[in-house]
Amino acid sequence: MPDTVKYVLDESRIPKAWYNLQADLPRPLPPVLHPGTKKPVGPDDLAPLFPMELILQEVTTERDVPIPGPVRDVYRQWRPAPLFRARRLEKVLQTPARIYYKYEGVSPAGSHKPNTAVPQAFYNREAGVKKLVTETGAGQWGSSLAFAGALFGLDVQVFMVRVSYDQKPYRRALMEAYGARCIASPSNLTQSGRAILAQRADHPGSLGIAISEAVEIAAQNDDTKYALGSVLNHVLLHQTIIGIEAMEQLEMAGDYPDIIVGCTGGGSNFAGIAFPFIGAQLRGGKKVKVIAVEPAACPSLTRGRYAYDFGDTAHLTPLAKMHTLGSTFTPPGFHAGGLRYHGMAPMVSHLQELGLISATAYHQTKVFEAGVQFARAEGIVPAPEANHAVKGAIDEAIRCREEGTSRAILFNLCGHGHFDMQAYIDYFGGRLKDLDYDQKELAMALAGLPSVVEPA
Ligand SMILES: *Cc1c(COP(=O)(O)O)cnc(C)c1O
């Protein structure tokens, strides 16, 4: 038996439909509310921001949503993504567990994000949109949308969180290589940005602020729409291609997961790998233990409140019920930039309330230790975000060793870390700190949650 076993599907097996978990939920999602009236939003309320096809995907309860031909044609460049059995890691850990990982770092941008950037660009172009505006933290989403925009002939403008803009020039250069325009946020281009800069000229920025800036620009321009890289139902839907492929690949391996692990920032790569299996369970299939892993410095699922909140700092977005740390919360500057969002996808939050998933949080030094152990066994250097999933999977494998049980563990290796080597340099130099969020700031942010009378 070779050390590492790779399960590859041929191109003809690229799924023809995404899987929509809303079809199988035992209780429907709480509605999204209008920020002004606090009544459920209708499709027309969202029309200034998104093309109608994506708005409909937000609310559809159809189980299978067809993937358009032109999107599948682009997916073909890197999909189906490989599934690996991590035999060398198993040996290092001396675990009886069978560890599998789905590798999403094979996409042009190096993460799972193009899985949704490509269909979002496609539907916008079909609707006659000329320009997309978005935000990005570490730059993974911005570079993915820049890539997709280049393919479909759309202008892309990206508000990048100031600290990352200064610290991660390579991601910025990648966006520019794809033809996008990248602006440090908070900026002087928007009212939301100017209001923040007036309070603090050297503000480091946050995803919540960058979202406000992008939404403001989209709302003011007819030919411009907004695109979001996580959190929303349609984004999670597009990511289910990960889990659908993994299910087929595990069938090739003659296995089925007992445990599924993913890291959670806004929840999209986690949903991508887990939802098809949770859906199968809800339809009477095998029960899976599903674990969301988040950073201890931005712990929305483990420490946040399940409440209606805004998606952005300036309160321009609709209200969604989700696990939130409060829209004004600014997490400390740890290295997994993609996990620094105050809220969690409403779908993922709902599953936690239903007891269908559980969550755990780790500090970053332990997470990097796991990532380095993984790299030395399997050869792939994970993105700092992905290290959270690696850590979660390794801990489950060690638990199997201690209990003497052989379980199948599947985790999502959502991206490679080639643009994040500064984080590894800091880790090897002993400069990574296990930051905790500011308790007082969290209390203040939670005290500022909007008051909402929940629809019956
Ligand atoms: C953006 C990103 C994340 C966090 O977003 P999710 O929606 O939670 O997946 C995690 N990992 C990588 C590599 C990312 O680019």
The ligand as an ORCA input file, in Angstrom:
! r2SCAN-3c Opt
* xyz 0 1
  C     -11.739     32.615      3.375
  C     -11.090     31.422      3.879
  C     -11.555     30.780      5.037
  C     -12.697     31.277      5.856
  O     -13.921     31.340      5.201
  P     -15.043     30.229      5.321
  O     -16.211     30.861      4.664
  O     -15.272     29.964      6.790
  O     -14.558     29.033      4.608
  C     -10.896     29.648      5.447
  N      -9.839     29.156      4.775
  C      -9.372     29.725      3.670
  C      -8.201     29.111      2.978
  C      -9.973     30.874      3.175
  O      -9.530     31.439      2.059
*
